[in-house]
Amino acid sequence: MTEIAARTEAERTQAAKARQYAIDTAYGPVMAKHIHQVTTPEGALLNLRVASASERACAFLVDFALMIALMLATVLGISVMASS
């Protein structure tokens, strides 16, 4: 391995350790397990927290309630317009 390749490998390892330290510091070591790292096409690294099952269920219930309310409003609006 050449000196440049070894140095870049060491830099990559150091950068990975620094990223993991930043994640552990920001979210705590327990929550860090639920972080998904995504690299954008521009090369930016995004740390996204994966939602728990209860958070997903709550979001589903909110979405479902909004869909029902929108359908009821549409039906009521159409019925009012049809009766006029």
GIVENJO-V760893 format. One record per helix or strand of 2 or more residues. SS is the DSSP state (h for helix, s for strand). FROM is the first residue (numbers start at 1). TO is the last residue. Records with the same first field share a line. If there is no record, write none. Layout:
SS: FROM-TO  FROM-TO
This chain:
h: 3-34  53-83
s: 35-39  45-49
